Amino acid sequence: MAKKDPEGVKVLARNKKARHDYHVLETFEAGMALTGPEVKSVREGKVQLKDSYVEVRDGQAWLVGAHISPYSHGNRANQDPERPRKLLLHRREIDKLMGRSLIKGQTVVPLAVYLKGSWIKVEIALAQGKKLYDKRRAEKEKVVRRETDEALQRFS
């Protein structure tokens, strides 16, 4: 399910669509305010970032559209799976995100949810939307890279 790399980081969910649809300009690491059952559900890897984004409201950053499945052994303490979740960032980071996201074509998207030690973190990115021809070029480069790797493996 999730691999642990040497730094003690265990990736629980990735947003593959974000890297396909956007040019990542800058990344940030943020904590997430969760309830007890949500923490247990995230640790089980039951989180989806597809179609989610970060919104800045009233000087706070919020993760909107992320789905955290209700904890299987939870009770009435289970929260709504789609509720907005507060991101824990420094004030200057929030101000930077808010200022840069007002520029046309730039947005803030989550890239991954992971465990860093015992803390649940979210990697968010300031991103600019790709055009259709950028997506086609990236796909073509991916196919060429895959074919060259296969050819090198055959001949070595």
C-alpha beads as a LAMMPS data file, in Angstrom:
LAMMPS data file: protein, C-alpha beads

156 atoms
155 bonds

1 atom types
1 bond types

-500.0 500.0 xlo xhi
-500.0 500.0 ylo yhi
-500.0 500.0 zlo zhi

Masses

1 110.0

Atoms # bond

1 1 1 0.000 0.000 0.000
2 1 1 2.342 2.738 1.179
3 1 1 6.127 2.654 1.159
4 1 1 8.369 4.171 3.795
5 1 1 11.457 5.955 2.538
6 1 1 14.682 6.484 4.522
7 1 1 13.549 9.784 6.078
8 1 1 10.603 8.140 7.857
9 1 1 8.036 9.465 5.375
10 1 1 5.215 7.094 4.443
11 1 1 3.060 8.312 1.543
12 1 1 -0.625 7.518 2.112
13 1 1 -2.184 9.148 -0.972
14 1 1 -1.022 10.969 -4.090
15 1 1 -2.868 13.295 -6.423
16 1 1 -1.577 12.044 -9.784
17 1 1 -4.065 14.149 -11.698
18 1 1 -2.597 17.366 -10.269
19 1 1 0.837 16.742 -11.796
20 1 1 -0.852 15.948 -15.104
21 1 1 -3.053 19.055 -15.146
22 1 1 -0.680 21.626 -13.626
23 1 1 2.889 22.907 -13.757
24 1 1 4.101 22.794 -10.140
25 1 1 5.792 26.116 -9.331
26 1 1 6.444 25.795 -5.585
27 1 1 5.617 23.242 -2.887
28 1 1 4.781 23.629 0.798
29 1 1 4.337 21.210 3.677
30 1 1 1.276 21.709 5.858
31 1 1 -0.253 19.985 8.834
32 1 1 -3.941 19.134 8.858
33 1 1 -6.477 19.611 11.668
34 1 1 -8.304 16.272 11.976
35 1 1 -10.586 14.575 14.478
36 1 1 -9.663 11.246 16.128
37 1 1 -11.584 8.913 13.793
38 1 1 -10.283 10.837 10.768
39 1 1 -6.693 10.308 11.929
40 1 1 -7.267 6.556 12.186
41 1 1 -8.885 6.466 8.758
42 1 1 -6.033 8.460 7.165
43 1 1 -3.443 6.168 8.786
44 1 1 -5.236 3.259 7.064
45 1 1 -4.775 5.112 3.755
46 1 1 -8.460 5.847 3.184
47 1 1 -8.001 9.310 1.747
48 1 1 -8.527 10.609 -1.801
49 1 1 -7.229 13.922 -3.129
50 1 1 -8.762 13.791 -6.610
51 1 1 -10.538 17.062 -7.490
52 1 1 -9.484 18.717 -4.231
53 1 1 -7.963 22.170 -3.869
54 1 1 -6.797 24.649 -1.246
55 1 1 -8.816 27.761 -0.518
56 1 1 -7.782 30.743 1.618
57 1 1 -10.687 32.190 3.646
58 1 1 -10.462 34.712 6.473
59 1 1 -6.691 34.328 6.706
60 1 1 -6.896 30.524 7.046
61 1 1 -6.009 27.834 4.489
62 1 1 -8.619 25.105 3.964
63 1 1 -8.394 21.798 2.103
64 1 1 -11.647 21.502 0.144
65 1 1 -12.938 18.451 -1.701
66 1 1 -10.625 15.847 -0.157
67 1 1 -12.437 12.655 0.789
68 1 1 -11.530 10.866 4.023
69 1 1 -13.655 7.750 4.426
70 1 1 -15.393 7.315 7.780
71 1 1 -13.445 5.135 10.209
72 1 1 -14.859 1.598 10.180
73 1 1 -14.956 1.308 13.996
74 1 1 -16.034 4.895 14.550
75 1 1 -19.335 5.912 16.043
76 1 1 -21.205 9.206 16.018
77 1 1 -17.817 10.969 16.209
78 1 1 -17.286 10.243 12.490
79 1 1 -17.295 13.476 10.519
80 1 1 -18.631 14.231 7.045
81 1 1 -16.115 12.678 4.584
82 1 1 -16.108 15.763 2.322
83 1 1 -15.918 18.499 4.973
84 1 1 -13.307 21.270 4.540
85 1 1 -10.244 20.698 6.712
86 1 1 -8.038 23.422 8.133
87 1 1 -4.413 23.395 7.005
88 1 1 -1.757 24.409 9.499
89 1 1 0.672 26.832 7.869
90 1 1 2.717 29.826 8.996
91 1 1 1.145 33.233 8.419
92 1 1 3.754 34.243 5.815
93 1 1 3.105 31.024 3.864
94 1 1 -0.647 31.664 3.855
95 1 1 -0.085 35.257 2.715
96 1 1 2.248 34.069 -0.044
97 1 1 -0.270 31.464 -1.239
98 1 1 -3.119 33.957 -1.153
99 1 1 -1.190 36.607 -3.084
100 1 1 0.133 34.241 -5.727
101 1 1 -3.180 32.389 -6.191
102 1 1 -4.860 35.657 -7.183
103 1 1 -2.676 35.706 -10.317
104 1 1 -4.641 34.447 -13.307
105 1 1 -4.107 30.767 -14.031
106 1 1 -2.491 29.940 -10.687
107 1 1 -4.076 27.813 -8.004
108 1 1 -3.122 25.817 -4.931
109 1 1 -3.577 22.035 -5.108
110 1 1 -2.678 19.173 -2.763
111 1 1 -0.116 16.724 -4.154
112 1 1 0.175 14.105 -1.417
113 1 1 -0.832 13.099 2.101
114 1 1 1.872 11.351 4.094
115 1 1 3.061 10.405 7.556
116 1 1 6.194 12.156 8.730
117 1 1 7.104 10.432 11.936
118 1 1 3.759 10.361 13.735
119 1 1 2.438 13.548 12.098
120 1 1 0.022 13.605 9.164
121 1 1 1.226 16.119 6.588
122 1 1 -0.102 17.410 3.273
123 1 1 2.160 18.491 0.435
124 1 1 0.497 21.399 -1.316
125 1 1 1.721 23.190 -4.407
126 1 1 1.311 26.540 -6.022
127 1 1 0.526 25.486 -9.572
128 1 1 -0.282 26.915 -12.975
129 1 1 -2.712 25.170 -15.309
130 1 1 -1.291 23.330 -18.314
131 1 1 -2.608 23.867 -21.796
132 1 1 -3.750 20.884 -23.854
133 1 1 -0.597 20.952 -25.980
134 1 1 1.552 20.852 -22.814
135 1 1 -0.283 17.715 -21.682
136 1 1 0.228 16.097 -25.101
137 1 1 3.950 16.928 -25.065
138 1 1 4.350 15.500 -21.555
139 1 1 2.554 12.300 -22.595
140 1 1 4.754 11.979 -25.686
141 1 1 7.940 12.439 -23.618
142 1 1 6.705 9.794 -21.175
143 1 1 6.136 7.281 -24.010
144 1 1 9.575 7.989 -25.526
145 1 1 11.275 7.608 -22.131
146 1 1 9.471 4.295 -21.520
147 1 1 10.421 2.946 -24.970
148 1 1 14.108 3.888 -24.559
149 1 1 14.216 2.236 -21.122
150 1 1 12.702 -0.945 -22.590
151 1 1 15.188 -0.921 -25.467
152 1 1 18.134 -0.449 -23.090
153 1 1 16.933 -3.346 -20.945
154 1 1 16.675 -5.622 -23.988
155 1 1 20.233 -4.894 -25.086
156 1 1 21.899 -5.038 -21.695

Bonds

1 1 1 2
2 1 2 3
3 1 3 4
4 1 4 5
5 1 5 6
6 1 6 7
7 1 7 8
8 1 8 9
9 1 9 10
10 1 10 11
11 1 11 12
12 1 12 13
13 1 13 14
14 1 14 15
15 1 15 16
16 1 16 17
17 1 17 18
18 1 18 19
19 1 19 20
20 1 20 21
21 1 21 22
22 1 22 23
23 1 23 24
24 1 24 25
25 1 25 26
26 1 26 27
27 1 27 28
28 1 28 29
29 1 29 30
30 1 30 31
31 1 31 32
32 1 32 33
33 1 33 34
34 1 34 35
35 1 35 36
36 1 36 37
37 1 37 38
38 1 38 39
39 1 39 40
40 1 40 41
41 1 41 42
42 1 42 43
43 1 43 44
44 1 44 45
45 1 45 46
46 1 46 47
47 1 47 48
48 1 48 49
49 1 49 50
50 1 50 51
51 1 51 52
52 1 52 53
53 1 53 54
54 1 54 55
55 1 55 56
56 1 56 57
57 1 57 58
58 1 58 59
59 1 59 60
60 1 60 61
61 1 61 62
62 1 62 63
63 1 63 64
64 1 64 65
65 1 65 66
66 1 66 67
67 1 67 68
68 1 68 69
69 1 69 70
70 1 70 71
71 1 71 72
72 1 72 73
73 1 73 74
74 1 74 75
75 1 75 76
76 1 76 77
77 1 77 78
78 1 78 79
79 1 79 80
80 1 80 81
81 1 81 82
82 1 82 83
83 1 83 84
84 1 84 85
85 1 85 86
86 1 86 87
87 1 87 88
88 1 88 89
89 1 89 90
90 1 90 91
91 1 91 92
92 1 92 93
93 1 93 94
94 1 94 95
95 1 95 96
96 1 96 97
97 1 97 98
98 1 98 99
99 1 99 100
100 1 100 101
101 1 101 102
102 1 102 103
103 1 103 104
104 1 104 105
105 1 105 106
106 1 106 107
107 1 107 108
108 1 108 109
109 1 109 110
110 1 110 111
111 1 111 112
112 1 112 113
113 1 113 114
114 1 114 115
115 1 115 116
116 1 116 117
117 1 117 118
118 1 118 119
119 1 119 120
120 1 120 121
121 1 121 122
122 1 122 123
123 1 123 124
124 1 124 125
125 1 125 126
126 1 126 127
127 1 127 128
128 1 128 129
129 1 129 130
130 1 130 131
131 1 131 132
132 1 132 133
133 1 133 134
134 1 134 135
135 1 135 136
136 1 136 137
137 1 137 138
138 1 138 139
139 1 139 140
140 1 140 141
141 1 141 142
142 1 142 143
143 1 143 144
144 1 144 145
145 1 145 146
146 1 146 147
147 1 147 148
148 1 148 149
149 1 149 150
150 1 150 151
151 1 151 152
152 1 152 153
153 1 153 154
154 1 154 155
155 1 155 156
